[in-house]
Each structure stands twice: as structure tokens, then as C-alpha cells.
Amino acid sequence: MIDVGILDRSAPVPLHEQLARGIRAAVLAGRVRGGDDVPSTRALAADLGLARGTVVSAYEILAGEGYLVARPGGGTAVADIARPVAASSAATSTSPVPAASAPVVDLRPGRPGTAGIADAAWRSAWRRASALEVAPDVADVTGDPALRAAIAAHLGRTRGLDLAPDDVIVTAGTSDAMLLTLLSLSPRGSRLRVGIENPGYPRVRRLLGRLGAEAVLLPVRLDTGFDLDAFEAHDDLDAVIVTPHHHYPLGSRLDAAARSRLLEGAARVGAVVVEDDYDSEFPHGRMPLPPLHLLDPANVVSIGTLSKVLSPALRCGWIVATGVLRDRIVEARTDLDPPVSQVQQRALALYLAEGALARHTARRRRDYRHRRRLLLDAFAAVDGVTLTATDGGLHAVVLLDDAPPASERAMVDALAALGILVSPLSSYAVPGTAADLPGGIVFGYAEPPTPSLMDAVGRIIAVARGL
């Protein structure tokens, strides 16, 4: 039996997480080696006096992190992993590893963990979808009816939205949904004027530039979040695009009072609110607030995606809209043609309707919460930096508290030389504007195996201390 240490049944940490921690420690300490079999879940549960489900949950965490692998034909074994480099050794290194020889760990945000997606339920959904007869033409430009019904039911369970399938329009991810929504709007002046968060999602401003629309910058501040005073100072906006649940990338959210104020201000001037609900599946312990669409369905277009729960490579998401807004978006979709294949839509409809997405999301949620705790522990005693934006989603922000502005670029370049790719915080602000941001980096923590992630985190801390 693997030595998993002492399991404290009175501790607030769940037993499956304690068990995962003990097995992880055994792997990292070399007490078990790559290729060694681990006990079956039933046998280990009997040895430890635990419920089998507790062991199953622990194994799922470790498999998602890359410490365990399922063998063809049955059984689970320890993965072959490189031992992580301690932060102290990285800190004392006098010469950076050349980029050409460094294994690349891509921590740029927006990359979810994809381990475990292609399980039996996934393969079954695609196999059955591909066996159906192919239609001679697109029957409904808003998307396959079964997928729209499954998305409506999914949003009812996870967001509290009471939707009819006709309220859902299938898109090829967030960018397609944003483009489609913007094309459906009619400017009151010579061109479309759209309020956007600054800093914010860079692709939004690039889309607006492509469309010849004017981006009206609305500040988002580290201490106070979205600047509602700045929003209310504009009475000629055609729309405003916001990330109310978890601002990208700073992590703030609009509380209930701010949501009401935003919606009242938008209704007063006739501006459409575009709600980018990009990662609210992963709230990390804080109580979710109701979607803006639930509060004002007639004036809010809500955009969602499977990019964070599955993969951006799927290129599948949705728009939720009602009434006149929905009709205009459908007209734009009719002109452009639907971009998501029928086979993919049928497969995803089966995957959602049969509960496989909910089970996968629950596994990912446990994994991401564990990774978040590791990050918080790693940065807890580091002076001169602040870790933020960790109350939800899949990314974190490291703020360089008192470092000069040039330190941000120095940090990004130093990490790249070590094979660690991150994004500079300044890249999320509109160039040439005073976004009132300190230097910092943005990194995702969902995709790489946990040993690689924590090795990279140790190096991030070492580089930050050396600035």
C-alpha cells in the first residue's frame, strides 16, 4: 500500500483531497516511481477504511494533474514525471537557461485542462453523432434544436436562467458571438459607439476596429473595479461590453448594487448590454451572483462558451437573447451562415444532455480549486508581489508592487528565457492610454500538469524576487 500519511477525519479539508495530497507527496518524494501500479480504488478504500468514492475522487484529481495514468486494458499507474525544481534552487541560479534548451511551459491564459475529455461518454457521443444521416442543407441557422435545448437546460441548472431553446443561438465561440452581436446593432450616429473595459479582453477592441466602430474606454481599477461613473458620463453609447462575473484579467466583479446601476444606466440611454460570461463555471468558493440577462432579459445579450470547460479548439458557444435583440441577431446569422458543423452540434447535444459535461466540469472544478490553493500557498510569503484575480476562473495576476515599469518586460523576457510563457499585464490595456496599472504578469494555471505548473511557479517567484 502507498504511504499516504495521516488522514485527519476532523479536519476541514475533505478526505479525498487529503488522500490526493498524500499520494502526490509520495510521488514527488520518489517513494513510488513512474510505472509502479497503484492499488485499485476498492483495495485502497478497504485498507484505509474509506468509501470507495473518496478514493475515486482522489485518483481523478491526480490523473487530471498528470501524476497517475490509466493503463490500456485496466489498472492505474504512477506517471513518469520530472521532479519539480525547488524555488530556492531557481532563485540561486546565476545564469538563465537558453530558450532553445528550455522545455516550454505555456502559461498564457485561456488554456483549460483537457485531460479526461476524451472519455467513454465523449467518444460515444461523437460516434453516434457521426453515424446519423447528413442533412442536405442547414435546417435552422440558430443551431441544431437538440443542442439549443441542451444549452438552455444547462444554463437553467448552472445560471438559473429560465430559457426556451429559441432563446439560444449557437456560435463558433466568443469571438463569433461578439461579432454577430455587434453586426446586429444599429448605430444612432454615424458609426457604432461601444463602451469597453480598459484593461480588458484585447480581441474586443480589435473586433470593433475591424467593424469601423468606436471603442469608448471605460476604466476598470484594481481597487474599485468597473468605473460606473465613467459609464454614466456617456449618454450616446449604442452598447457596452462587460465581464461582470470575473473581470478579465483583473478579477473584480460587479456586486448586486453595481449590476442594478449598470442596467438602469443602460436602459436610460438605450444601450444594449453585452454580458461576456466566459468562466463563471469556476467561482472558487464565492457565491455566484445572478446573470445580467436574468435581471433584464430584454436589454441584455449574454455570451457563453465551452472554451473554458472543454477547449477553445472546439469553437463552440452561444448567445442568449430575446425579443427584438434576438430577431436582429438571427437576421445577421442568416446573412453570414452558421459556422459550427452539424456533426459537432449533434455530438455536443448528446454530451450535454446525458450529463457528461456536468461530470467533467465537476472534475475540473476540483482540480482547479486545488491548483489555486497551491498558488496561494506558494505566493503567501513572497514579499514585493501580490497574487490576485484568483477568486474565479483559470488565471491569476502577479502584481509587482514597487518595481519600476520596465520590470514587467524584464520579467516576461526572463521567464521566456527559462521556457515559461506568460502575458504582460500591460498588454490588456488599450495602447496609449493611462490604465493606472502597476507592472505585472497574467498566467493561466489550468493546462500544464501540476508538477510542471509548480516548477514554473517556483521560477516565477525566483525571477520576481530578483527584480
C-alpha positions in Angstrom: 0.0 0.0 0.0 1.2 3.5 -0.7 2.2 5.5 2.3 -0.3 8.4 2.2 0.4 9.8 5.6 -2.2 10.5 8.2 -5.8 11.3 7.2 -7.5 13.6 9.7 -11.2 13.0 9.7 -11.8 16.0 11.8 -10.0 18.5 9.5 -12.0 20.9 7.3 -10.1 19.6 4.2 -12.1 16.8 2.5 -10.7 13.3 2.8 -10.3 12.9 -0.9 -8.1 16.0 -1.1 -6.0 14.8 1.9 -5.6 11.4 0.2 -4.6 13.1 -3.1 -2.1 15.2 -1.3 -0.5 12.2 0.4 -0.2 10.2 -2.8 1.2 13.3 -4.6 3.8 13.7 -1.9 4.8 10.1 -2.2 5.3 10.5 -6.0 7.3 13.8 -5.6 9.5 12.3 -2.9 10.3 9.3 -5.0 8.7 6.8 -2.7 6.8 5.4 -5.7 8.3 5.5 -9.2 7.0 6.1 -12.6 5.3 2.9 -13.9 4.5 1.5 -10.5 1.0 0.2 -10.1 -1.2 1.9 -7.6 -3.8 -0.1 -5.6 -7.3 -0.4 -7.1 -9.8 2.1 -5.7 -11.6 -0.8 -4.0 -8.5 -2.2 -2.4 -7.1 1.2 -1.2 -10.5 2.1 0.2 -10.7 -1.1 2.2 -7.1 -0.6 3.5 -7.8 2.9 4.7 -11.3 2.5 5.9 -12.7 5.0 3.4 -15.6 5.0 1.0 -14.6 3.9 -2.5 -16.0 7.1 -3.9 -13.4 9.1 -1.8 -10.5 7.1 -3.4 -12.1 7.5 -6.9 -12.2 11.3 -6.4 -8.6 11.4 -5.2 -7.4 9.3 -8.2 -9.4 11.6 -10.6 -7.6 14.7 -9.2 -4.2 13.0 -9.6 -4.9 11.8 -13.1 -6.1 15.3 -14.1 -2.8 16.7 -12.6 -0.7 14.2 -14.5 0.6 12.1 -11.5 -1.4 9.0 -12.4 -2.2 7.4 -15.8 -4.8 4.8 -16.8 -3.2 1.8 -18.5 -4.7 0.2 -21.6 -6.7 -2.8 -20.5 -7.2 -1.6 -17.0 -5.3 -0.6 -13.9 -3.7 2.7 -12.9 -0.1 3.5 -12.6 2.2 6.3 -11.5 3.2 8.6 -14.3 6.8 9.3 -15.3 7.3 12.9 -14.3 10.3 15.2 -13.9 10.9 16.1 -10.3 10.0 19.8 -9.9 12.8 22.3 -9.3 12.6 23.9 -5.9 12.0 27.6 -5.8 15.2 28.1 -3.8 17.4 26.4 -6.4 15.8 28.6 -9.1 16.4 31.7 -7.1 20.2 30.9 -6.7 20.7 30.2 -10.4 23.2 32.8 -11.8 22.6 32.3 -15.5 19.3 31.8 -17.3 18.7 28.6 -19.3 18.8 29.5 -23.0 15.4 29.4 -24.6 16.5 26.8 -27.2 17.2 24.2 -24.5 14.4 25.0 -22.1 11.2 22.9 -22.1 8.4 25.3 -22.9 5.6 25.6 -20.3 2.9 27.7 -21.9 1.1 29.6 -19.1 -0.5 32.2 -21.3 -4.1 32.5 -20.1 -7.1 31.0 -21.9 -5.9 27.3 -21.9 -8.1 24.9 -19.9 -7.0 21.5 -18.8 -8.1 19.0 -21.4 -7.1 15.8 -19.7 -10.0 13.4 -19.4 -12.3 15.0 -22.0 -12.0 12.1 -24.5 -13.5 9.5 -22.1 -16.1 6.9 -22.9 -19.0 9.4 -22.9 -17.2 11.8 -25.2 -16.3 9.0 -27.7 -19.8 7.6 -27.6 -21.4 11.0 -28.3 -19.2 11.6 -31.4 -19.6 8.0 -32.6 -23.4 8.2 -32.5 -23.5 11.7 -34.0 -21.3 10.7 -36.9 -23.5 7.7 -37.6 -26.6 9.8 -38.3 -27.6 10.8 -41.8 -26.2 14.1 -43.0 -28.8 16.6 -43.8 -28.9 18.1 -47.4 -28.8 21.6 -46.0 -28.8 23.7 -42.8 -32.4 23.5 -41.5 -32.0 26.1 -38.8 -29.4 28.9 -38.8 -29.7 29.3 -35.0 -28.3 25.8 -34.4 -29.3 22.2 -34.0 -32.6 22.1 -32.0 -31.2 19.4 -29.7 -28.1 21.4 -28.9 -30.0 24.6 -28.2 -32.4 22.6 -25.9 -29.4 21.1 -24.1 -27.7 24.5 -23.7 -30.9 26.0 -22.4 -31.2 23.2 -19.8 -27.5 23.6 -18.9 -27.9 27.3 -18.3 -31.0 26.7 -16.3 -29.1 24.4 -13.9 -25.9 26.4 -13.7 -27.0 30.1 -14.1 -30.7 30.0 -13.0 -31.9 31.2 -16.4 -35.4 30.1 -17.5 -34.8 29.8 -21.2 -36.7 28.4 -24.2 -34.4 26.7 -26.8 -35.4 29.5 -29.2 -33.6 32.0 -26.9 -30.3 30.2 -27.7 -28.2 30.8 -30.8 -25.2 28.5 -31.4 -21.9 30.2 -32.3 -18.3 29.3 -33.0 -17.1 30.6 -29.7 -16.9 34.0 -28.1 -15.4 35.9 -31.0 -18.1 34.8 -33.4 -20.8 35.6 -30.8 -19.3 39.1 -30.2 -19.0 39.8 -34.0 -22.6 38.6 -34.6 -24.0 40.7 -31.8 -22.2 43.8 -32.9 -23.3 43.3 -36.6 -26.9 43.2 -35.4 -26.8 46.6 -33.7 -27.9 49.8 -35.4 -25.8 52.9 -34.6 -27.7 56.1 -33.6 -24.9 58.2 -35.1 -22.5 58.0 -38.0 -20.9 54.8 -36.5 -21.4 52.4 -33.7 -20.2 53.5 -30.3 -19.4 50.7 -27.8 -18.2 51.0 -24.3 -15.5 48.5 -23.4 -13.5 47.7 -20.3 -9.9 49.1 -20.1 -8.0 47.0 -19.3 -10.0 44.2 -20.9 -10.1 41.4 -23.5 -7.9 42.6 -26.3 -9.9 40.9 -29.0 -12.9 43.0 -28.3 -11.2 46.2 -29.3 -9.7 44.5 -32.4 -13.2 43.4 -33.5 -14.5 46.9 -33.1 -11.7 48.3 -35.2 -12.4 45.8 -37.9 -16.0 46.9 -38.0 -15.2 50.6 -38.0 -16.9 51.1 -34.7 -15.7 53.5 -32.0 -14.4 51.9 -28.8 -15.3 54.1 -25.8 -12.9 53.2 -23.0 -14.4 52.6 -19.5 -11.7 52.2 -16.8 -11.5 49.2 -14.6 -9.4 49.8 -11.5 -7.6 47.4 -9.2 -9.2 48.7 -6.0 -12.7 49.6 -7.2 -13.4 47.6 -10.3 -15.6 48.8 -13.2 -16.0 52.6 -13.2 -19.7 53.2 -13.2 -19.3 56.9 -13.0 -17.3 56.9 -16.3 -20.0 54.7 -17.9 -22.8 57.0 -16.7 -20.9 60.1 -18.2 -21.7 58.7 -21.7 -25.3 59.1 -22.9 -24.7 58.2 -26.5 -23.4 54.6 -26.3 -25.1 52.0 -28.5 -23.8 49.1 -26.4 -21.5 48.3 -23.5 -19.5 45.0 -23.3 -18.7 43.8 -19.7 -17.3 40.8 -17.9 -19.5 41.2 -14.7 -18.8 37.9 -13.0 -15.0 37.9 -13.1 -13.3 40.8 -14.9 -10.7 39.8 -17.4 -8.0 40.0 -16.4 -8.1 41.8 -13.0 -10.7 39.5 -11.4 -13.1 42.0 -9.9 -16.9 41.5 -10.2 -19.9 43.7 -10.1 -21.9 43.3 -6.9 -25.7 43.4 -6.8 -25.9 47.2 -6.4 -23.4 47.8 -9.3 -25.4 45.4 -11.5 -28.6 47.3 -10.9 -26.9 50.6 -11.5 -25.3 49.4 -14.8 -28.6 48.1 -16.1 -30.5 51.2 -15.1 -27.9 53.4 -16.8 -28.0 51.3 -20.0 -31.8 51.4 -20.1 -31.9 55.1 -19.6 -29.8 55.8 -22.7 -30.9 52.9 -24.8 -27.6 51.0 -24.8 -27.5 47.2 -25.2 -25.6 45.4 -22.5 -23.4 42.6 -23.8 -22.6 40.2 -21.0 -19.4 38.1 -21.5 -20.0 35.1 -19.2 -16.7 33.4 -20.0 -15.7 31.5 -16.9 -18.4 31.5 -14.3 -18.4 27.7 -14.1 -15.4 28.1 -11.7 -16.3 30.5 -8.9 -13.8 29.0 -6.4 -15.9 29.3 -3.3 -17.6 32.7 -3.6 -21.3 32.9 -4.1 -22.3 33.4 -7.7 -24.5 36.4 -8.5 -27.4 36.3 -11.0 -26.5 36.8 -14.7 -27.4 40.3 -16.1 -29.7 38.6 -18.6 -31.8 37.2 -15.7 -32.2 40.8 -14.4 -33.0 42.4 -17.7 -33.6 39.9 -20.5 -35.0 42.4 -22.9 -31.9 44.6 -22.9 -29.0 42.1 -22.2 -27.3 39.8 -24.7 -25.4 37.1 -22.8 -22.5 35.3 -24.5 -21.2 32.0 -23.2 -18.7 29.4 -24.5 -17.4 25.9 -23.9 -13.8 27.1 -24.3 -13.1 27.1 -20.5 -14.9 23.9 -19.6 -13.7 21.9 -22.6 -11.4 23.6 -25.1 -11.1 26.7 -27.3 -10.2 24.3 -30.1 -13.9 23.2 -30.3 -15.0 26.7 -31.4 -18.5 26.3 -29.9 -20.5 28.7 -27.7 -23.8 30.5 -27.7 -25.7 33.7 -27.5 -28.8 34.1 -25.2 -31.1 36.9 -26.4 -34.9 37.5 -26.5 -37.3 39.7 -28.4 -36.1 42.3 -30.8 -32.4 41.7 -30.0 -32.8 38.0 -30.8 -34.5 38.8 -34.1 -31.7 41.1 -35.2 -29.0 38.6 -34.3 -30.9 35.9 -36.2 -31.0 38.1 -39.2 -27.2 38.6 -39.0 -26.7 34.9 -38.6 -28.8 34.2 -41.7 -26.7 36.5 -43.8 -23.4 35.0 -42.5 -24.4 31.3 -42.4 -23.8 29.2 -39.3 -20.2 28.2 -38.7 -20.5 25.1 -36.5 -20.9 21.7 -38.2 -24.0 19.6 -37.8 -22.0 16.6 -36.6 -20.3 18.6 -33.9 -23.6 20.1 -32.7 -25.2 16.7 -32.5 -22.3 15.3 -30.6 -22.3 18.1 -28.1 -26.0 17.9 -27.7 -25.7 14.3 -26.6 -22.7 15.1 -24.4 -24.6 17.8 -22.6 -28.0 16.1 -22.4 -26.6 12.9 -20.9 -24.8 14.8 -18.1 -21.3 14.2 -19.3 -20.4 17.9 -19.4 -21.6 18.3 -15.8 -19.5 15.5 -14.6 -16.4 16.7 -16.5 -16.9 20.2 -15.1 -17.2 18.9 -11.6 -13.9 17.1 -12.0 -12.2 20.2 -13.5 -13.6 22.4 -10.7 -12.0 20.2 -8.0 -8.7 20.2 -9.9 -8.6 24.0 -10.4 -9.5 24.7 -6.8 -6.6 22.5 -5.7 -4.2 24.3 -8.1 -5.5 27.6 -6.8 -4.7 26.6 -3.3 -1.2 25.6 -4.3 -0.7 29.0 -5.9 -2.0 30.9 -2.8 0.3 28.8 -0.6 3.3 29.4 -2.9 2.9 33.2 -3.0 1.8 33.7 0.6 5.3 34.5 2.0 6.7 36.3 -1.1 7.5 40.0 -0.4 7.2 42.6 -3.1 4.5 40.9 -5.2 0.7 40.4 -4.9 -1.2 37.5 -6.3 -4.7 38.5 -7.4 -7.7 37.6 -9.7 -7.9 34.1 -8.1 -11.5 34.3 -6.9 -12.7 32.5 -10.1 -11.7 31.3 -13.5 -8.4 29.7 -14.7 -5.9 32.6 -14.5 -4.0 34.6 -11.9 -2.3 38.0 -11.9 1.1 38.7 -10.3 1.5 42.4 -9.4 5.0 43.8 -9.0 4.1 46.1 -6.1 7.0 48.6 -6.0 9.0 47.7 -9.1 9.6 50.2 -11.9 7.5 49.9 -15.1 10.4 48.3 -17.0 10.4 45.4 -14.6 7.3 43.9 -16.3 9.1 43.4 -19.6 12.2 42.2 -17.9 10.2 39.6 -16.0 8.4 38.4 -19.1 11.7 38.1 -21.0 13.5 36.4 -18.2 10.7 33.8 -17.9 10.7 33.3 -21.7 14.4 32.5 -21.5 13.6 29.8 -18.9 10.9 28.4 -21.3 7.9 29.8 -19.4 5.5 31.9 -21.4 3.2 34.4 -19.7 1.4 37.6 -20.7 2.4 41.1 -19.6 -0.4 42.8 -17.7 0.0 46.0 -19.7 -1.0 44.1 -22.9 -4.6 44.1 -21.7 -4.8 47.9 -21.6 -5.5 49.9 -24.8 -2.2 51.2 -26.1 -1.5 54.8 -25.4 -4.0 55.1 -22.5 -3.4 55.6 -18.8 -4.9 52.4 -17.4 -3.4 53.1 -13.9 -1.9 49.6 -13.7 1.3 48.5 -11.9 3.7 46.2 -13.7 2.7 42.6 -13.6 2.1 39.3 -15.5 -1.0 37.3 -16.2 -0.7 33.5 -16.3 -3.1 30.5 -16.6 -2.8 27.6 -14.3 -5.2 25.1 -15.7 -3.4 23.4 -18.6 0.0 22.0 -17.7 0.5 19.0 -15.4 0.7 20.2 -11.8 4.4 19.3 -11.4 5.3 21.5 -14.4 3.0 24.2 -13.2 4.5 24.4 -9.7 8.1 24.2 -11.1 7.2 27.2 -13.3 5.6 29.0 -10.3 8.9 28.5 -8.4 10.8 30.1 -11.2 8.2 33.0 -11.5 8.8 33.7 -7.8 12.5 33.5 -8.2 12.5 35.9 -11.1 10.2 38.3 -9.2 12.5 38.3 -6.2 15.4 39.1 -8.4 13.9 42.3 -10.0 
